[in-house]
Amino acid sequence: MSGELLVLNSGSSSIKFALFSAEREPARLLSGTISGLGTSPGFSAHDEDGRPLPAELPAGGATPLTHETALARLLDWLASHGYGERLLGAGHRVVHGGEHYAEPVRLDAVVLARLERLEPMAPLHQPHNLAAIRVLMKLQPTLSQVACFDTAFHSTLPANARHFALPRHITDGGVRRYGFHGLSYEHVARVLPSHIGERAEGRVAVAHLGNGASLCAMRGRKSIATTMGFTALDGLMMGTRSGAIDPGVLFYLMREKSMTAAEVEDLLYRRSGLLGVSGVSSDMRELLASSDPRAREAVELFCYRAARELGSLAAALDGLDALVFTAGIGERAAPVRAMICEQSRWLGIELDPAANREHRAVISTPASRVTVCVIPTDEERVIARHTRNVLRL
């Protein structure tokens, strides 16, 4: 169908956007980012070939942007450049779908209310994902909107991978492992056969390594285990998040250090991970370039935790046929990939150092029992495809 689809990934301080055609296989028309919400606004955009587009939002100058003013100016910018006149729908990344939503859904007041109740389970993401939805409902009330969930891909988790060892009535109340980064894993699962052929249907571990990080074990390109759990705080060490931690540490901090629940939450979500260990930065690029020994220690701990969790996924899979690196760190940080693979040699991984340095699609040697790949993620394309299908365009 002739028309366009707007894809939004709204965070606390930025909005990532993309525009796709509404064809059977949506084609990307442009992408960009509005940054500095609440502070100094920034804007960048590029076309489908990566060429920069005029990067100035209309009307507003250096005035701090809110989600509402940012989206209003984005719509004006699209219109001023000949886009958005045939906008047929908008698709949103929504981190948590809870127990109600195991697949994308058309948004209305009832759905939005259910998603708002999940905000305590994803406080870094869910409130800001929903803010963009509310704003767009106000700015363009007749525009159809679709929520695409990071938790949905993990709806195939078997019971023993979903459940915590808690009393049954708590589990029945929804306290279980949901898993996240599902839109990224869904993209990898879709394109994997074109990279590794029949091995794609076998025992595959995917490492989504970015500011948020997790691992997913796939069999038959379906999720059977993942490192994130009830919230996006569990599992691997991340940019500012601690990852898995002894729950007793939390009791200790609250009882002996008089920290409130809000202070502990802030510590674990915003002041831990690479930032907390290094005291330097949450950005892996800065840590790899730093001569500070604390930065090196943070990188080594990140890789150790990833390699250790990879071993647990190999156990869940009863072996490993392929390992895929994706997302910002996974796609671009060759030293991190090398360190994780070196610590995982016992699984049969043999890395090709030159291929790894050059960021080739396959970075393992021909003799490696495990095929190791680097596959760029494309969550926006997944959202565009789902939006088109839900709206039956």
SEBAVO-63276 format. One line per field, with one value per residue (C-alpha): residue number from 1; z, y, x. Coordinates in nm, 4 decimals, m for minus. Example, Ala and Ser with C-alpha at 12.3 -4.5 7.8 and 13.67 -1.06 7.14 Angstrom:
n	[1:2]
z	[0.7800:0.7140]
y	[m0.4500:m0.1060]
x	[1.2300:1.3670]
***
This chain:
n	[1:2:3:4:5:6:7:8:9:10:11:12:13:14:15:16:17:18:19:20:21:22:23:24:25:26:27:28:29:30:31:32:33:34:35:36:37:38:39:40:41:42:43:44:45:46:47:48:49:50:51:52:53:54:55:56:57:58:59:60:61:62:63:64:65:66:67:68:69:70:71:72:73:74:75:76:77:78:79:80:81:82:83:84:85:86:87:88:89:90:91:92:93:94:95:96:97:98:99:100:101:102:103:104:105:106:107:108:109:110:111:112:113:114:115:116:117:118:119:120:121:122:123:124:125:126:127:128:129:130:131:132:133:134:135:136:137:138:139:140:141:142:143:144:145:146:147:148:149:150:151:152:153:154:155:156:157:158:159:160:161:162:163:164:165:166:167:168:169:170:171:172:173:174:175:176:177:178:179:180:181:182:183:184:185:186:187:188:189:190:191:192:193:194:195:196:197:198:199:200:201:202:203:204:205:206:207:208:209:210:211:212:213:214:215:216:217:218:219:220:221:222:223:224:225:226:227:228:229:230:231:232:233:234:235:236:237:238:239:240:241:242:243:244:245:246:247:248:249:250:251:252:253:254:255:256:257:258:259:260:261:262:263:264:265:266:267:268:269:270:271:272:273:274:275:276:277:278:279:280:281:282:283:284:285:286:287:288:289:290:291:292:293:294:295:296:297:298:299:300:301:302:303:304:305:306:307:308:309:310:311:312:313:314:315:316:317:318:319:320:321:322:323:324:325:326:327:328:329:330:331:332:333:334:335:336:337:338:339:340:341:342:343:344:345:346:347:348:349:350:351:352:353:354:355:356:357:358:359:360:361:362:363:364:365:366:367:368:369:370:371:372:373:374:375:376:377:378:379:380:381:382:383:384:385:386:387:388:389:390:391:392:393]
z	[0.0000:m0.0837:0.2334:0.5204:0.8681:1.1496:1.3946:1.7360:2.0158:2.2908:2.5866:2.8778:2.6958:2.3293:2.0631:1.7861:1.4781:1.1354:0.8428:0.6306:0.3259:0.3963:0.1388:0.2033:0.3001:0.4400:0.2951:0.5145:0.3890:0.6639:1.0243:1.2926:1.6564:1.8624:2.1619:2.4685:2.5840:2.8842:2.8236:2.5027:2.1994:1.9215:1.5944:1.3282:1.0350:0.7300:0.4285:0.3369:0.1890:0.4990:0.3515:0.6068:0.5789:0.6827:1.0572:1.2041:1.3728:1.2867:1.5433:1.8843:1.8618:2.1802:2.3942:2.6032:2.4400:2.5998:2.4387:2.3154:2.1615:2.0147:1.8395:1.7222:1.5620:1.4160:1.2405:1.1098:0.9919:0.8083:0.6368:0.5394:0.3630:0.1779:0.4180:0.6456:0.4226:0.3762:0.7260:0.7760:1.1236:1.3945:1.5602:1.9002:2.0845:2.4240:2.6567:2.8715:2.7547:3.0750:3.0670:2.8503:2.5339:2.3644:2.0223:1.8815:1.9481:1.8224:2.0903:2.2608:2.6069:2.7560:2.6264:2.7365:3.0903:3.1152:2.9949:3.2467:3.5267:3.4100:3.4578:3.7932:3.6120:3.3567:3.5128:3.2771:2.9644:2.9973:3.1140:2.8240:2.5662:2.6737:2.6822:2.3041:2.2539:2.4640:2.2863:1.9416:2.0470:2.1341:1.8239:1.5731:1.7408:1.4226:1.3544:1.4276:1.6635:1.7388:2.0380:1.9707:2.2807:2.3777:2.5956:2.3220:2.1582:2.4870:2.5133:2.3966:2.7145:2.8720:3.2255:3.3936:3.2210:3.3186:3.6851:3.9910:4.3016:4.4729:4.6265:4.3570:4.4373:4.3684:4.0378:3.9479:4.0177:3.7303:3.9034:3.6562:3.3929:3.0898:2.9067:2.6991:2.3798:2.1964:1.8929:1.8384:1.8831:1.6459:1.3738:1.4232:1.4148:1.0900:0.9013:1.0588:0.7861:0.5278:0.7384:0.8611:0.6655:0.8383:1.1588:1.2211:1.3275:1.5766:1.9098:1.8860:2.1479:2.0634:2.2580:2.2460:2.3943:2.4264:2.7071:2.7956:2.7531:2.7543:2.6026:2.4456:2.3755:2.0646:1.9290:1.6017:1.6134:1.9198:2.2617:2.5192:2.7784:2.8393:3.0980:3.1751:3.4007:3.5658:3.4872:3.2526:3.5497:3.5674:3.4034:3.2446:3.3682:3.1606:3.1043:3.4301:3.5526:3.7870:3.6298:3.8524:4.2179:4.5444:4.6833:5.0265:4.9157:4.8852:5.2359:5.3664:5.1972:5.3283:5.6838:5.7512:5.5228:5.5692:5.1953:5.0849:4.8149:4.5763:4.6515:4.5930:4.2679:4.1538:4.2512:4.0589:3.7491:3.7081:3.9068:3.8692:3.5783:3.3677:3.5136:3.8740:3.8436:3.6344:3.7862:3.4379:3.1938:3.0946:2.7322:2.6239:2.3604:2.6246:2.8544:2.5822:2.5012:2.8652:3.0408:3.3809:3.5373:3.6711:3.3142:3.2213:3.5244:3.4224:3.0688:3.2008:3.4418:3.1623:2.9446:3.2298:3.3150:2.9499:2.9040:3.2259:3.1201:2.7758:2.9473:3.1234:2.7924:2.6356:2.9202:2.8492:2.4803:2.5452:2.3389:2.0966:1.7170:1.6698:1.8610:1.7301:1.8472:1.7898:1.9154:1.9706:2.1641:2.0000:1.6504:1.7000:1.9943:1.8533:2.1774:2.3743:2.1278:2.1392:2.5186:2.5430:2.2757:2.4371:2.7679:2.5794:2.3885:2.5871:2.3905:2.0674:1.9661:1.7572:1.6641:1.3479:1.4826:1.1450:1.0680:1.4138:1.3786:1.0394:1.1736:0.9108:0.9166:1.0212:1.2649:1.3530:1.1771:0.9363:1.1978:1.4781:1.6039:1.6795:1.4025:1.5372:1.3539:1.3791:1.2671:1.2896:1.4647:1.3101:1.5647:1.3639:1.0642:1.2891:1.4328:1.0847:0.9671:1.2734:1.2436:0.8836:0.9683:1.2717:1.0755:0.7801:0.5295]
y	[0.0000:0.3495:0.5420:0.5691:0.4283:0.6201:0.4143:0.5610:0.4459:0.7017:0.7263:0.9630:1.2041:1.1096:0.9911:0.7661:0.7704:0.6137:0.6376:0.3331:0.2736:0.0756:m0.1912:m0.5669:m0.5542:m0.2007:0.0002:0.2475:0.6055:0.7854:0.7561:0.9981:1.1000:1.3886:1.4153:1.6358:1.6271:1.8567:2.0027:2.1230:1.9854:1.8072:1.6613:1.4367:1.2520:1.0582:0.9007:0.5318:0.5503:0.7101:1.0602:1.3386:1.5275:1.8936:1.8688:2.1518:2.1159:2.3987:2.6619:2.6490:2.7088:2.6042:2.5892:2.2677:2.0043:1.7891:1.4715:1.6729:1.9612:1.7228:1.5098:1.8144:1.9555:1.6172:1.5994:1.9531:1.8604:1.5549:1.7580:2.0327:1.7731:1.6071:1.3176:1.2204:1.3470:0.9893:0.8660:0.5471:0.4497:0.4704:0.1803:0.2056:0.0063:m0.0755:m0.2601:m0.4518:m0.6231:m0.8190:m1.1254:m0.9660:m0.9040:m1.1734:m1.0093:m0.6551:m0.4798:m0.1773:0.0913:0.2365:0.3711:0.0241:m0.1098:0.2061:0.1757:m0.1856:m0.0857:0.1990:m0.0557:m0.2206:0.0940:m0.0224:m0.3300:m0.1196:0.2244:0.3283:0.2614:0.2054:0.5567:0.7177:0.4637:0.5444:0.9203:0.9233:0.7241:0.9685:1.2684:1.1263:1.0452:1.4145:1.5521:1.3145:1.1524:0.9729:0.8119:0.4369:0.3335:m0.0070:m0.1236:m0.3772:m0.5451:m0.6433:m0.9179:m1.0823:m1.2860:m1.4706:m1.5941:m1.9317:m1.9806:m2.3199:m2.3211:m2.4105:m2.1111:m1.8752:m1.9532:m1.8261:m2.0454:m1.8488:m1.9542:m2.0498:m1.7711:m1.5108:m1.6750:m1.6908:m1.3166:m1.2500:m1.2512:m1.4532:m1.4217:m1.2217:m1.1448:m0.8347:m0.7135:m0.9317:m0.7033:m0.7321:m1.1095:m1.1362:m0.9568:m1.1816:m1.4927:m1.3775:m1.3128:m1.5871:m1.8511:m1.6170:m1.6063:m1.9624:m2.1758:m2.4843:m2.4108:m2.1311:m2.3954:m2.5485:m2.4395:m2.0654:m1.8071:m1.4394:m1.1701:m0.8352:m0.6187:m0.2477:m0.0018:m0.2610:m0.6158:m0.9666:m1.3116:m1.5333:m1.9068:m2.0107:m2.3508:m2.3541:m1.9734:m1.9604:m1.8299:m2.1060:m1.9170:m1.5607:m1.3736:m1.0910:m1.1710:m0.9940:m0.6591:m0.5348:m0.5232:m0.8943:m1.0907:m0.9299:m0.6276:m0.3257:0.0398:0.1676:m0.1409:m0.3993:m0.7079:m1.0138:m0.9512:m1.1402:m1.0214:m1.0186:m0.7192:m0.5204:m0.6131:m0.5167:m0.1761:m0.1008:m0.2260:m0.1419:0.1595:0.3021:0.3270:0.3624:0.1445:0.4414:0.4911:0.1230:0.1319:0.4373:0.2663:m0.0527:0.1074:0.4276:0.4184:0.0621:m0.1498:m0.0190:0.3291:0.2135:m0.0248:0.2074:0.5403:0.6689:0.6107:0.3849:0.4005:0.0956:0.3012:0.5365:0.2508:0.0657:0.3858:0.4700:0.4006:0.4012:0.0529:0.0781:0.1074:m0.2105:m0.3860:m0.2854:m0.4207:m0.7473:m0.7913:m0.7216:m0.9898:m1.2397:m1.2054:m1.2468:m1.5558:m1.7094:m1.6557:m1.7928:m2.1134:m2.1322:m2.0914:m2.3637:m2.5889:m2.4989:m2.5767:m2.8967:m2.7566:m2.4739:m2.4520:m2.0762:m1.7541:m1.4194:m1.0760:m0.7807:m0.4258:m0.1414:m0.3194:m0.6556:m0.5094:m0.2653:m0.3636:m0.6231:m0.6437:m0.7323:m1.0058:m1.1412:m1.1545:m1.3303:m1.5833:m1.6512:m1.7300:m1.9564:m2.1667:m2.4714:m2.4573:m2.5150:m2.1485:m2.0538:m1.6876:m1.5545:m1.2438:m1.0680:m1.1281:m1.0012:m0.6832:m0.6174:m0.6761:m0.9386:m1.1185:m1.4480:m1.4083:m1.7731:m1.9924:m2.2686:m2.5222:m2.3732:m2.6114:m2.3040:m2.0528:m1.6998:m1.4150:m1.0408:m0.9382:m0.5755:m0.5463:m0.3622:m0.3267:m0.0436:m0.2687:m0.5298:m0.2620:m0.1333:m0.4851:m0.5541:m0.2191:m0.2875:m0.6350:m0.5271:m0.2448:m0.4828:m0.2333]
x	[0.0000:0.1224:0.2027:0.4471:0.4993:0.6656:0.8730:0.9594:1.1896:1.1412:1.3771:1.4240:1.6551:1.6196:1.3777:1.5055:1.2864:1.2645:1.0285:0.9445:0.7319:0.4151:0.4980:0.4737:0.8426:0.8835:1.1726:1.3577:1.3248:1.5153:1.6323:1.7407:1.7624:1.6343:1.8658:1.8965:1.5337:1.5104:1.8565:2.0228:1.8375:2.0193:1.8961:2.0437:1.8916:2.0054:1.8404:1.8255:2.1760:2.3250:2.3523:2.2912:1.9642:1.9157:1.9587:1.7596:1.4230:1.1851:1.0901:1.2421:1.6146:1.7913:1.4757:1.4732:1.2564:0.9898:0.8566:0.5574:0.7499:1.0093:0.7470:0.5525:0.8675:0.9578:0.6199:0.6723:1.0229:0.8968:0.6272:0.8718:1.0903:0.8068:0.7517:0.4673:0.1850:0.0577:0.1329:m0.0677:0.0465:0.3097:0.4900:0.6540:0.9133:0.7615:0.9946:0.7441:0.4272:0.3704:0.1467:m0.1213:0.0799:0.2880:0.2562:0.2219:m0.1086:m0.3021:m0.2989:m0.6058:m0.6886:m0.7381:m0.4059:m0.2252:m0.3654:m0.2434:0.1027:0.1208:0.0800:0.4037:0.6148:0.7652:0.9021:1.0942:1.1443:1.4255:1.2203:0.8461:0.7422:0.9279:0.8038:0.4482:0.5099:0.5589:0.2393:0.0346:0.1858:0.1130:m0.2442:m0.2793:m0.1051:m0.2650:m0.5678:m0.6807:m0.3431:m0.3351:m0.0556:0.0950:0.3018:0.5788:0.7183:1.0705:0.9256:0.7147:0.9929:1.0463:0.6874:0.8254:1.0321:0.9539:0.8160:1.1452:1.3109:1.0265:0.9821:1.1663:1.1816:0.9060:0.5738:0.3281:0.0803:0.3514:0.4414:0.0717:0.0576:0.2966:0.6348:0.8413:1.1116:0.9959:1.3197:1.3940:1.5690:1.3192:1.2874:1.6625:1.6560:1.3608:1.5568:1.8604:1.6409:1.4806:1.8071:2.0188:1.9644:2.1166:2.4348:2.4805:2.2347:2.0928:2.2850:2.0343:1.7805:2.0211:2.1665:2.2325:2.3304:2.2837:2.4691:2.2902:2.5640:2.5005:2.4303:2.1702:2.2972:2.1580:2.2019:1.9382:1.9504:1.7576:1.6618:1.4726:1.5119:1.2841:1.3838:1.4341:1.6434:1.7586:1.9622:1.7179:1.4268:1.1326:1.2965:1.5681:1.8067:1.8909:2.1701:2.4747:2.6658:2.5586:2.6432:2.4951:2.3045:2.4509:2.2998:2.2495:2.3301:2.2862:1.9480:2.1100:2.3177:1.9963:1.8835:2.2271:2.2212:1.8739:1.9274:2.2914:2.3433:1.9922:1.9309:1.5707:1.4162:1.4339:1.8033:1.8795:1.6861:1.8836:2.2099:2.1392:1.9860:2.1880:2.5152:2.6451:2.7676:3.0564:3.0130:3.0149:3.3095:3.5260:3.4329:3.5173:3.2317:2.9432:3.0623:3.2607:3.4464:3.5818:3.6774:3.8674:4.0585:4.1328:4.4634:4.2917:4.3299:3.9754:3.8498:4.0361:3.8913:3.5388:3.5895:3.7318:3.4415:3.1915:3.3506:3.3829:3.0147:2.9165:3.1354:3.0034:2.6407:2.7210:2.8257:2.4892:2.3043:2.5182:2.4033:2.0384:2.0950:2.2934:2.5785:2.6372:2.6366:2.6595:2.7260:2.6008:2.7161:2.4817:2.3992:2.6457:2.9210:2.8595:2.8826:3.1723:3.3945:3.6342:3.8401:3.5262:3.4296:3.7844:3.7904:3.4527:3.5481:3.8861:3.7147:3.4720:3.7248:3.6140:3.2863:3.4770:3.5075:3.8098:3.8220:3.9852:4.1683:4.1873:3.8195:3.7290:3.9373:3.7782:3.4254:3.3447:3.0119:3.1779:3.4675:3.5400:3.7943:3.6814:3.7961:3.5835:3.3144:3.1017:3.0286:3.0701:2.8928:2.8457:2.4957:2.3809:2.0477:1.7529:1.4744:1.3177:1.2557:1.0935:0.8620:0.7721:0.6869:0.4708:0.2953:0.2026:0.0741:m0.1300:m0.2917:m0.3475:m0.2138]
***
